């Protein structure tokens, strides 16, 4: 059965959805109310409300399939919502997508580069898409080549570049027209940790220039790089705020970090312990969640694990990470 036609919400009275110039700085870069998208009987985005302040790095976190990319496609005007309102840079993007397209940039995890074209040809192509003045292009070209560390490699085919270089080139192509708002959809997926750190340094530089960055990722450790966050799960926003606010508002439990070479044996022990609410892998260690009122200590937990046949186990109580908060929030949704 085909999906019913998408409904364009009525615009609030007293507004036209157009702007005579840039929206006031007090208006969020992105404002969503009840944004919904369905595909047949499947609801990909389920009535989300969200405000993204200007000039910040905003992290949109969630597992694969949670609705992140669908949301971005609606915000960039390439996908019509089923219902709800979406304002981007002060413009109703559902009604007037063309009014925002020149003011935004987009970078996907596929990097959206032409691999059979050279570095120079890719930059010229994207400059042509945005009809850049030759002098503006010359200045932006120089900036991108320096930023991407590709000076002297202008004639190299893009497919011959390392993943990190392609990533930086894609960022340069997405920002060659100097957008006010940049969408980055899983930009560090498949990139090694060193290249990820270098990439985030470039994002900090863009934010310092006043660009608003909307970054989707399933890497929870990247949340620390963001000014504000929103967690999306099964199409719904389950938390939003600064990293500190999210930790304070959504995590009352205590966390134990367990380092052991017997992880396969320790994890079932933790899962079957009545005092432990959740246990899961977290990087190279295990995390165990207990209630705030629990009398369990790192020493007593270690004793239990050693007695169960897991010596050389190190246990330490730690502050909850963003990943811990997310795991806890998801557990509540089940």
C-alpha positions in Angstrom: 0.0 0.0 0.0 1.5 3.3 -1.0 2.1 6.1 1.5 -0.5 8.9 1.7 0.7 12.2 0.3 2.9 14.2 2.6 1.1 17.0 4.3 2.6 20.5 4.3 1.7 22.0 7.6 0.0 25.4 7.6 2.4 28.2 8.3 1.7 30.2 11.5 -0.3 33.3 11.0 1.7 36.5 10.7 4.7 34.8 9.0 5.4 34.2 5.4 8.2 31.7 5.7 10.5 34.0 3.8 13.2 36.3 5.1 14.5 39.5 3.7 17.9 38.6 4.9 19.6 36.4 7.5 17.4 35.4 10.4 18.0 37.2 13.7 20.8 35.7 15.7 18.3 35.0 18.5 16.4 32.5 16.3 17.8 29.0 16.4 19.6 27.7 13.3 17.2 24.8 13.3 13.7 24.7 14.9 11.6 21.5 14.7 8.1 21.0 15.9 6.4 17.6 15.6 8.5 16.6 12.6 7.4 13.2 11.4 8.3 11.0 8.5 6.7 7.6 7.6 7.5 5.1 4.9 4.4 3.0 4.5 3.6 1.6 8.0 7.1 2.4 9.3 7.6 5.6 11.2 11.2 6.7 10.7 11.0 10.0 12.6 8.2 10.3 15.2 7.1 13.8 16.0 10.4 15.3 17.2 10.8 18.8 18.7 14.3 20.2 18.6 16.1 23.6 18.7 19.7 24.0 17.5 21.4 27.2 18.6 23.5 29.2 16.1 27.3 29.0 16.1 27.5 25.7 18.0 28.5 22.1 17.3 25.3 20.1 17.7 25.6 16.3 18.0 22.7 14.2 16.9 23.5 10.8 18.3 21.9 7.4 17.9 22.4 3.9 16.6 22.2 3.0 12.9 18.6 3.1 11.8 17.4 5.4 14.5 16.3 8.2 12.1 19.3 10.4 11.9 19.8 10.5 8.1 16.0 10.8 7.5 16.0 13.8 9.7 18.9 15.4 7.9 17.2 14.7 4.5 14.1 16.6 5.7 16.2 19.5 7.0 18.1 19.9 3.7 14.8 19.9 1.7 15.5 16.6 -0.1 12.7 14.7 1.7 9.3 16.0 2.5 8.0 15.3 6.1 4.7 13.6 6.7 3.8 16.2 9.3 5.3 18.9 11.5 7.3 22.1 11.0 11.0 22.5 10.2 12.6 26.0 10.1 16.2 26.2 9.0 18.0 29.5 9.2 14.6 31.2 9.8 13.0 29.7 6.7 10.3 27.1 6.4 12.3 24.4 4.6 9.2 22.4 3.7 7.6 25.2 1.8 10.8 27.0 0.6 13.7 24.5 0.3 15.4 26.6 -2.4 15.7 29.5 -0.1 18.0 27.6 2.3 20.0 25.4 -0.1 22.6 28.0 -0.9 23.1 28.8 2.7 23.7 25.2 3.9 26.4 22.6 3.2 26.1 18.8 3.4 28.7 16.1 3.9 27.7 12.4 4.0 29.6 9.4 5.2 30.2 8.5 1.5 32.0 11.9 1.2 30.1 12.6 -2.1 33.2 13.0 -4.2 33.8 11.9 -7.8 36.6 9.3 -7.5 37.4 9.4 -11.2 38.0 13.1 -11.0 41.1 14.9 -9.6 41.2 17.0 -6.5 41.1 20.2 -8.6 38.2 18.9 -10.7 36.1 18.1 -7.7 36.6 21.5 -6.2 35.7 23.2 -9.6 32.6 21.0 -9.9 31.3 22.1 -6.5 32.2 25.7 -7.1 30.1 25.5 -10.3 27.2 24.0 -8.4 27.1 27.1 -6.2 28.0 29.5 -9.1 31.0 30.9 -7.2 32.6 34.1 -8.5 36.1 33.2 -9.9 37.8 35.4 -7.2 35.8 33.8 -4.4 36.6 30.4 -5.8 40.4 31.2 -6.0 40.4 32.2 -2.3 38.3 29.2 -1.2 40.4 26.8 -3.3 43.5 27.9 -1.5 41.9 27.5 1.9 40.6 24.0 1.1 43.9 22.8 -0.2 45.7 24.0 2.8 43.0 22.7 5.2 43.0 19.3 3.6 46.8 19.2 3.3 46.5 18.7 -0.4 48.7 21.5 -1.7 50.7 20.0 -4.6 48.3 17.1 -5.1 45.7 19.0 -7.1 46.0 16.8 -10.1 45.8 13.5 -8.2 42.7 11.3 -8.7 40.5 11.3 -5.7 40.3 7.5 -5.6 44.1 7.4 -4.9 43.8 9.5 -1.8 43.8 7.9 1.7 40.4 7.9 3.6 41.6 10.8 5.8 42.5 13.0 2.8 39.2 12.2 1.0 37.4 13.1 4.2 39.1 16.5 4.4 38.6 17.1 0.7 34.9 16.3 1.1 34.7 18.8 4.0 36.3 21.4 1.8 33.9 20.7 -1.1 30.9 20.9 1.3 32.1 24.3 2.6 33.5 25.9 -0.5 30.5 28.3 -0.8 30.9 29.3 2.9 27.6 28.0 4.3 26.1 29.3 7.5 25.0 25.8 8.5 26.8 22.6 7.8 25.2 19.1 8.0 27.6 16.2 8.5 26.0 12.8 8.3 28.3 10.2 10.0 31.4 12.0 8.7 33.9 9.9 10.6 32.4 6.5 9.9 35.2 4.1 8.8 37.9 6.6 9.5 40.8 5.7 11.8 41.1 7.4 15.3 44.0 9.7 14.3 42.1 11.0 11.3 39.0 11.4 13.4 40.8 13.6 15.9 42.3 15.7 13.0 38.8 16.0 11.5 37.3 17.3 14.7 40.0 20.0 14.9 38.8 21.2 11.5 35.2 21.3 12.8 36.3 23.4 15.8 37.9 25.8 13.4 34.7 26.1 11.4 32.7 26.7 14.6 35.1 29.4 15.6 34.2 31.2 12.4 30.5 31.2 13.3 29.4 28.2 11.3 26.7 26.1 12.9 27.5 22.3 12.7 24.9 19.6 12.9 26.7 16.3 13.2 25.1 12.9 13.2 27.2 10.0 14.7 26.9 6.7 16.4 30.3 7.1 18.1 29.3 8.1 21.6 32.8 9.3 22.4 32.4 12.1 19.9 29.7 13.6 22.1 32.4 15.2 24.2 33.3 17.4 21.2 29.8 18.9 21.0 28.3 22.0 22.7 24.8 20.4 22.8 23.4 16.9 22.0 20.2 15.1 21.2 19.8 11.4 21.4 17.4 9.8 18.9 16.2 6.2 19.3 13.6 4.5 17.1 12.7 7.9 15.6 12.1 9.7 18.9 14.2 12.2 20.9 14.9 10.6 24.2 17.2 13.3 25.6 18.7 16.6 24.7 20.9 19.3 26.3 24.6 19.9 27.0 26.7 16.9 27.8 26.8 18.0 31.4 23.0 18.5 31.5 22.3 15.1 30.0 24.6 13.3 32.5 23.0 15.2 35.4 19.4 14.8 34.3 19.4 11.3 33.0 21.9 9.3 35.1 21.4 8.8 38.8 23.0 5.3 38.9 26.6 4.6 39.7 29.1 3.1 37.2 31.9 0.6 37.7 34.6 0.2 35.1 36.0 -3.3 35.0 39.3 -4.2 33.2 39.9 -7.8 32.8 41.4 -10.4 30.4 38.4 -12.6 31.3 35.7 -10.4 29.7 33.8 -13.4 28.3 33.5 -14.9 31.7 33.0 -11.7 33.7 30.2 -10.3 31.6 27.7 -13.2 32.4 28.7 -12.9 36.1 27.8 -9.2 36.0 24.5 -9.8 34.1 23.4 -12.4 36.7 24.3 -10.3 39.7 21.0 -9.1 41.3 22.7 -5.8 42.4 23.7 -4.9 38.9 21.1 -3.3 36.7 23.0 -3.3 33.4 26.4 -4.7 32.2 27.9 -4.1 28.8 31.1 -3.7 26.9 32.5 -0.1 26.8 35.6 0.2 24.7 38.2 -2.2 26.0 36.6 -2.6 29.4 33.2 -3.6 30.9 30.8 -1.3 32.6 28.4 -2.3 35.4 25.5 -0.1 36.4 24.1 -0.1 40.0 21.5 2.0 41.7 22.5 5.1 43.6 21.5 3.5 46.9 23.6 0.3 46.3 26.2 -0.4 49.0 28.4 -2.2 46.4 32.0 -0.8 46.2 34.7 -1.4 43.7 36.6 -3.5 46.3 33.5 -5.7 47.1 32.7 -6.1 43.4 36.3 -7.1 42.6 36.1 -9.7 45.4 33.0 -11.3 43.9 34.7 -11.5 40.5 37.9 -13.0 41.8 35.9 -15.5 43.8 34.1 -16.5 40.6 37.5 -17.4 39.1 38.5 -14.1 37.4 41.8 -12.9 39.0 43.8 -9.9 37.8 40.5 -8.0 37.5 40.7 -4.2 38.1 37.5 -2.4 39.3 37.1 1.3 39.7 34.0 3.5 40.1 33.9 6.1 37.4 31.7 9.1 36.4 29.1 8.1 33.7 30.1 8.7 30.1 27.7 9.8 27.4 27.6 6.2 26.3 26.6 5.1 29.8 23.7 7.6 29.7 22.6 6.5 26.3 22.6 2.7 27.2 20.6 3.6 30.3 18.1 5.6 28.4 17.7 2.9 25.7 17.1 0.3 28.5 14.2 2.4 29.8 12.6 2.4 26.3 12.3 -1.4 26.1 
